[in-house]
Every structure is written in structure tokens, then in C-alpha cells.
């Protein structure tokens, strides 16, 4: 087995795992924050504006995490593992 192919495959699999894990975690977090906001509004309707403020702040902070994770995953893919260069050299070696 070609070690370059192994590195490319492992990097792409880890990239997919990072992206899917972050997307799933963010979706679960959004659901929890929204359900707690609805519960709070049901208990205290007069505090609705304050609850909405903290809901949007919480969701905003929570939605920043996937963007950071996507940037980190692309950093790993392009800079650390140098996958484009590996693919180019792998394709060149296979073509010969």
C-alpha cells in the first residue's frame, strides 16, 4: 500500500468526521437552547424580550463553533497534511 494514499485517505476521513461531528453538535445545541427558551417563555411570558435576547446571543455564540471547526479542518487538510500536493504527486506517480 502506498503511504501517500493512506495519508490522503486518513486525512479526508478525519475531515469528514470533524465536519459531521461539529454539525451534529451544533444542531443539538441549537435545539436545547431553543427548547429552554420556549420553556422559559411559557413560565414567564412577561420576560419574553429578555429571554429572546439571551436566546439569540446563545445561538450566535453556538453557531460560531462550526465556522471555527471548518476553518480548523481546512487547515489540517491543506496545510498540515498537504493533501493537494500529495494528490498531485500520487496522480503523477500512478500515471508513470
N, C-alpha and C positions, 0 to 999 in steps of 0.2 A: 504494500500500500504506500502510495506517495504521501510523504509527510505534509506537503503543501496542501493536498486535497483534504487531509484530516484537519488541518488548521482552518481552512476555509469553511468546511462543514461545521466544525465546532463553534466557530465564531458566528455563523449565520443562525445556528440553532440557539445559541445564547442570546443573540439579538432578538429573535422571536420570543423567547421566554421572558426577557426583560420587558418588551413592549406589551405582551399579553398580560403579564402579571401586574404591571402598573395600570393598565386599562381596567382590569378586573377590580383591583383595589380601589381605584378612584371611583368606579361606579358604585361599589358597595358603600364607600364613604359618603358619596352624594346621597344615596338612599337613606342612610342612617341620619344624616344631618337634616334632610327634608322631613323625615318621619318625626323626628324630635321637635322640629319647628311646628308641624301640624298639631302634635300633642300639646305643645305649649300654648298655641293659639286657642285650642279647644278648652284648655283650663282657664286661661286668662285672655279673653278677647280684647280687653282694653289695652293690653300691652303689644298689640299686633305690630305697630310700627317699629318698636324696639326689637321685636323678635325677627322681623324681616331684615332689619339692618344687620343683625348678627348672623342670620341665615346667609345673606349674600356675602358677608365677609368670610364666613366659614367655607362656603363653596368656592369662593375666589381663591383662597389660600390652598384649598384642596385641589383645585384644578391647576395650580402652578406645578404640582409634583409631577404629573405626566410629561409636561414640557421639559422639565429638568431631566427626567429619566430618558426621554427620547434623545435629548442632546448628549447625554452620557453614553447611550447605546451607540449613537452615530460616532462619537469619539472613539469608543472601543473598536467599532467596525473599521473606521477609516484610518485612525492614527496609530492605535496600539497594535492591532493585528495586521494592518496594512493589506487588507483584503483586495482592493483593486490592483495593487502591484502583484500580489500573489496570483490572482486570477490571470493577469496578463502573462506572467511567466509560466503559469501552468498551461495555459492555452498554447503558448509558444512552444513549450516542451512537447505537448501532445501532437502538435501539427508537424513536428520534425520527424 
